[in-house]
Structures are given as structure tokens and as C-alpha cells.
Amino acid sequence: AEPPAWALGPAQAAALLEEAADLLVLHRDFAAAVERCEAGCDSLGPGPGPGHESFAEVKCSLCVVGIQALAEMNRWREVLSWVLQYYRVPEHLPPKVLELCILLYSKVGEPQVMLEAGSSWLRAQANQGLPELGSLLELYLVQVLLPLGRFEGAEELVQGCTVLDSEQQLALLGTIRHSRRRWTQREETRSPAEEQQDPAAETVLGVLSQKLLTMLTLLRRALRSMSNHFYLLPYKKMLLATFLLYLVVVRLDPASPTSLPFIYKLVQLFRQAWAAVLSPIHRPPIRD
């Protein structure tokens, strides 16, 4: 007998989940893994039908694999909007998906992305009976609210949570007070020089872009001045310099917190390669 029509979606999604996991772990083909996850979520449709427990479990697992694949491709900015395609609103996110999103955006230094989504999930009436509520509240507190200095909101959230007993509430309120004291001490001991560095830190990417543009301008002028002698340049070194420049300007994501040291290394490598190109051996001969 053929399976009922409502069972075809979860069965197909489960097969796609297995393929996506293999692509992620064994083949490291992250783009293909995301495609399988998307196909699996689409096959499940907008909402649960009969057998909704297995439906929800497969859908959650597809999103977990998809989040990991997106993070591997440095497409972490897309993660929250990507999962909301399949859950519509943050309140409907499975606890595991919400946990991964909070940890991901905290790790990349963008906890504010989860500020509203996490608050909506924790305050939703449908989530108050979930066993993961207490641990997710603490995670949201430590990874999102406290790093952003949202101490009043943190206290309000803890005091309004009915699943926490008095001992747990006191422990979390103590954590909030300790974090507030450290925040105040940092503000009081911050030197004027450090305060002046904050705008520079915020615009470091803009400054770096200006440096790259300046370097490109100088490169263009040098090439223009050498246009009559281009046939004398070693082509392998020129290709190396062009490739490094391509990595710096096009391929590298400057918004990633780990990108800046790598950018500086690439700039240094580019300068070394360009110096090799313009070494005395390959300079144009002086004409009388």
C-alpha cells in the first residue's frame, strides 16, 4: 500500500536531511547542503499536519544543518532571516534553533541581531511551558542583554519569568548586578584617549577601504607610467599580485571580525609581490 499523501512530505524531508548532513560533514559542500535543507523545508509546507511531532523534528534538524552550512560559508548574516522563512515569526522557532542563532551572533560580535527575536520568544505565552525556557533565558541574558548593557531589561525579564524559582532568580539577578558594576567601572576608568579611539574603531573598515583605494590609485599610476615597457614584466609575478589584490578587494569579507588581520597580511604580501615585480632586474632600461 502506498503511504498517505500527508506522509510524503516528512519522508521526503527526512531523505533530504540525510543528504544534507552527508554533504555538510563528509563532502564539505556547504552550498549543496543548504539547497537540500531548503528543499526539505519546502516539502514540509507551511505548517504541521498529522504526525506533527516527526514533522517538527525533521524541520528543526534541517534548519540546524542549514545554519551550520551558512556559518561555514561565512553567510552568518543570513541565518535569522533564513530560518524565519520557515517559521514565520521568532516565537515559533524551536529551542535548538534559537540557541544556535544566539550563540552564532554572539560569537561574531553581533548580539543585537537577536535582541528582539530572543525577547519575543521568551515572552511568548506558548513557550512558557517548555523545559528549555530557563536555560534559554540565561543564555539570552549572558550572550545578548548583558554585553549590550541592557541591565534594566535583564532584571525585568528575570523577575517576570515564572519558571525560575527564587534561588535561580537571585543567582541571575546577582549576575546582572556584577555585570553592571563591571560596566560602570569600565566607563569610569576609561581614559580620554580610549574614548577618542571609539569612533576610530567604528570606522576602521572605512579607513581600511580608503587605504585600499589609495593603493589602487598608486597601482594604476605605476602601470600607466610603465605601459610602454609592459612586455618586460614577469607575468607570473603580475598574476600573483593581481590575485592577491582580488582577494583583498573582492573575495574577503571585511565585516567579519576575523578578517582584519588577514587583510593586513594580504596587503603585506601584495606589497612584497609588487616590489618583486619592480625589482631592479625587471625595471625598464634607461634610454639615452
C-alpha positions as CSV (number, residue, x, y, z in Angstrom):
1,A,0.0,0.0,0.0
2,E,1.2,3.5,-0.8
3,P,1.8,5.8,2.1
4,P,-0.8,8.5,2.7
5,A,-0.3,11.9,1.0
6,W,0.4,13.7,4.2
7,A,3.3,11.3,5.0
8,L,5.1,12.0,1.7
9,G,6.4,15.4,2.9
10,P,8.1,14.3,6.1
11,A,9.5,11.2,4.3
12,Q,11.0,13.3,1.5
13,A,12.3,15.8,4.0
14,A,14.0,13.1,6.1
15,A,15.8,11.8,2.9
16,L,16.9,15.3,2.1
17,L,18.1,15.8,5.7
18,E,20.3,12.7,5.4
19,E,21.8,14.0,2.1
20,A,22.3,17.5,3.6
21,A,24.1,16.0,6.6
22,D,26.4,14.0,4.4
23,L,27.2,17.0,2.2
24,L,28.0,19.1,5.3
25,V,30.1,16.6,7.3
26,L,31.6,14.3,4.7
27,H,31.9,16.3,1.5
28,R,32.1,19.8,2.9
29,D,29.8,21.0,0.1
30,F,28.1,23.7,2.2
31,A,26.1,25.3,-0.7
32,A,24.7,22.0,-1.7
33,A,23.8,21.2,1.9
34,V,21.9,24.5,2.2
35,E,20.0,23.6,-1.0
36,R,18.9,20.2,0.4
37,C,17.8,21.9,3.6
38,E,15.7,24.4,1.7
39,A,14.2,21.7,-0.4
40,G,13.4,19.7,2.7
41,C,11.7,22.6,4.5
42,D,9.7,23.5,1.4
43,S,8.5,19.9,1.1
44,L,7.1,20.1,4.6
45,G,4.9,23.0,3.8
46,P,3.9,26.0,6.0
47,G,2.5,24.1,9.0
48,P,2.3,20.7,10.7
49,G,-0.2,18.1,9.7
50,P,-0.8,14.6,11.0
51,G,2.3,13.2,12.7
52,H,3.3,16.7,13.6
53,E,6.0,15.6,16.1
54,S,8.1,14.0,13.5
55,F,7.3,16.9,11.2
56,A,8.7,19.4,13.7
57,E,11.7,17.3,14.5
58,V,12.8,16.9,10.8
59,K,12.2,20.6,10.1
60,C,14.3,21.6,13.1
61,S,17.1,19.3,12.1
62,L,17.0,20.7,8.6
63,C,17.4,24.2,10.0
64,V,20.2,23.2,12.3
65,V,22.2,21.7,9.4
66,G,21.4,24.8,7.3
67,I,22.6,27.2,10.0
68,Q,25.9,25.3,10.3
69,A,26.4,25.3,6.5
70,L,25.6,29.0,6.2
71,A,28.1,29.7,9.0
72,E,30.8,27.6,7.3
73,M,30.3,29.8,4.2
74,N,30.6,33.0,6.3
75,R,27.0,33.8,5.4
76,W,26.0,34.2,9.1
77,R,24.2,37.5,8.3
78,E,21.5,35.5,6.5
79,V,20.9,33.0,9.3
80,L,18.0,34.6,11.2
81,S,16.1,35.7,8.1
82,W,16.7,32.2,6.6
83,V,15.1,30.3,9.4
84,L,12.2,32.8,9.7
85,Q,11.3,31.8,6.1
86,Y,10.1,28.5,7.6
87,Y,8.9,29.6,11.0
88,R,7.3,33.0,10.1
89,V,7.9,34.6,13.5
90,P,10.6,34.2,16.2
91,E,8.0,32.9,18.7
92,H,7.7,29.7,16.6
93,L,11.4,28.9,16.5
94,P,12.4,25.6,18.1
95,P,14.5,26.0,21.2
96,K,17.6,24.4,19.5
97,V,17.3,26.8,16.5
98,L,17.0,29.8,18.8
99,E,20.0,28.6,20.9
100,L,22.2,28.3,17.7
101,C,21.2,31.7,16.5
102,I,22.0,33.4,19.8
103,L,25.4,31.6,20.0
104,L,26.2,32.4,16.4
105,Y,25.5,36.1,16.5
106,S,27.2,36.4,19.9
107,K,30.3,34.7,18.5
108,V,30.6,37.1,15.6
109,G,30.1,40.1,17.8
110,E,26.6,41.0,16.6
111,P,24.3,40.1,19.6
112,Q,21.9,43.0,18.8
113,V,20.6,40.9,15.9
114,M,18.9,38.6,18.4
115,L,17.7,41.3,20.8
116,E,14.1,41.5,19.6
117,A,13.8,37.9,18.4
118,G,15.0,36.5,21.7
119,S,12.8,38.7,23.7
120,S,9.7,37.8,21.6
121,W,10.4,34.1,22.0
122,L,11.0,34.3,25.8
123,R,7.8,36.4,26.4
124,A,5.5,34.3,24.1
125,Q,2.8,32.5,26.1
126,A,3.2,29.3,24.1
127,N,6.8,28.9,25.1
128,Q,6.3,29.3,28.9
129,G,5.8,25.6,29.5
130,L,8.8,24.4,27.5
131,P,11.6,22.8,29.6
132,E,14.3,24.7,27.7
133,L,12.8,28.1,28.7
134,G,15.1,28.6,31.8
135,S,18.3,27.7,30.0
136,L,17.5,29.8,27.0
137,L,16.6,32.8,29.2
138,E,20.0,32.5,30.9
139,L,21.8,32.2,27.5
140,Y,19.9,35.2,26.2
141,L,20.8,37.2,29.3
142,V,24.5,36.4,29.2
143,Q,25.1,36.5,25.5
144,V,22.8,39.3,24.4
145,L,21.4,41.6,27.1
146,L,24.5,42.0,29.4
147,P,27.0,42.6,26.5
148,L,24.7,45.3,25.2
149,G,24.3,46.9,28.6
150,R,20.6,46.2,28.8
151,F,20.5,45.8,32.6
152,E,17.0,47.1,33.3
153,G,15.5,44.8,30.6
154,A,17.5,41.9,32.0
155,E,16.2,42.4,35.5
156,E,12.6,42.8,34.3
157,L,12.9,39.6,32.2
158,V,14.3,37.6,35.2
159,Q,11.7,38.9,37.6
160,G,8.8,38.2,35.2
161,C,9.9,34.6,34.5
162,T,7.6,32.2,36.3
163,V,9.6,29.0,35.6
164,L,12.5,30.2,37.7
165,D,12.5,29.5,41.4
166,S,13.6,32.1,43.9
167,E,17.1,30.7,44.1
168,Q,17.6,30.8,40.4
169,Q,16.2,34.4,40.2
170,L,18.6,35.6,42.9
171,A,21.5,34.0,41.2
172,L,20.7,35.6,37.8
173,L,20.0,39.0,39.5
174,G,23.4,38.7,41.2
175,T,25.0,38.1,37.8
176,I,23.2,41.2,36.4
177,R,24.4,43.4,39.3
178,H,28.0,42.1,38.9
179,S,27.9,42.8,35.2
180,R,26.5,46.3,35.8
181,R,29.3,47.1,38.3
182,R,32.0,46.0,35.8
183,W,30.3,48.1,33.1
184,T,30.3,51.1,35.4
185,Q,33.9,50.6,36.4
186,R,35.0,50.4,32.7
187,E,33.1,53.6,31.9
188,E,34.7,55.4,34.9
189,T,38.2,54.3,34.3
190,R,38.1,54.8,30.5
191,S,40.8,57.4,29.6
192,P,40.1,60.2,27.2
193,A,42.4,58.6,24.7
194,E,40.3,55.4,24.7
195,E,37.1,57.5,24.3
196,Q,38.7,59.1,21.3
197,Q,39.6,55.7,19.9
198,D,36.0,54.5,19.8
199,P,34.9,56.5,16.7
200,A,38.1,55.3,15.0
201,A,37.2,51.7,15.9
202,E,33.7,52.1,14.5
203,T,35.1,53.5,11.2
204,V,38.1,51.1,10.9
205,L,36.6,49.4,7.9
206,G,36.1,52.8,6.2
207,V,39.7,53.8,6.9
208,L,40.9,50.5,5.5
209,S,38.8,50.9,2.4
210,Q,40.3,54.3,1.9
211,K,43.8,52.8,2.2
212,L,42.9,50.2,-0.4
213,L,41.6,52.8,-2.8
214,T,44.8,54.8,-2.4
215,M,46.8,51.7,-3.1
216,L,44.8,51.0,-6.2
217,T,45.3,54.6,-7.4
218,L,49.0,54.3,-7.0
219,L,49.0,51.0,-8.7
220,R,47.1,52.5,-11.7
221,R,49.6,55.3,-12.0
222,A,52.5,52.9,-11.9
223,L,51.0,50.8,-14.6
224,R,50.2,53.8,-16.7
225,S,53.8,55.0,-16.5
226,M,55.1,51.6,-17.4
227,S,52.7,50.9,-20.2
228,N,55.4,51.3,-22.9
229,H,57.5,48.6,-21.1
230,F,54.8,46.1,-20.0
231,Y,56.3,43.3,-22.1
232,L,59.3,43.3,-19.8
233,L,57.3,42.4,-16.6
234,P,57.4,38.8,-15.4
235,Y,53.9,37.5,-16.0
236,K,53.8,35.0,-13.1
237,K,54.5,37.7,-10.6
238,M,52.0,40.0,-12.1
239,L,49.4,37.3,-11.9
240,L,50.3,36.7,-8.3
241,A,49.9,40.4,-7.5
242,T,46.6,40.6,-9.3
243,F,45.3,37.5,-7.5
244,L,46.2,38.9,-4.1
245,L,44.5,42.2,-4.9
246,Y,41.4,40.3,-5.9
247,L,41.4,38.5,-2.6
248,V,41.7,41.8,-0.7
249,V,39.1,43.8,-2.6
250,V,36.6,41.2,-3.8
251,R,36.6,37.9,-2.0
252,L,37.4,38.9,1.6
253,D,34.5,39.9,3.8
254,P,35.7,42.9,5.7
255,A,32.7,42.8,8.1
256,S,33.9,39.5,9.6
257,P,35.6,40.1,13.0
258,T,38.4,37.8,12.0
259,S,39.1,39.5,8.7
260,L,41.2,42.5,9.6
261,P,44.5,40.6,10.5
262,F,44.1,38.6,7.3
263,I,43.6,41.8,5.3
264,Y,46.8,43.3,6.6
265,K,48.7,40.1,5.8
266,L,47.3,40.1,2.3
267,V,48.3,43.8,1.9
268,Q,51.8,43.0,3.0
269,L,52.0,40.0,0.6
270,F,50.8,42.3,-2.2
271,R,53.4,44.9,-1.5
272,Q,56.1,42.2,-1.4
273,A,54.9,40.8,-4.7
274,W,54.7,44.2,-6.3
275,A,58.2,45.0,-5.0
276,A,59.4,41.8,-6.7
277,V,57.7,42.9,-9.9
278,L,59.5,46.2,-9.8
279,S,62.9,44.8,-8.8
280,P,65.9,46.3,-10.5
281,I,66.3,43.2,-12.7
282,H,62.9,43.9,-14.4
283,R,63.0,47.7,-14.5
284,P,62.8,49.2,-17.9
285,P,66.2,50.0,-19.4
286,I,67.4,53.6,-19.4
287,R,67.4,55.0,-22.9
288,D,69.9,57.6,-24.0
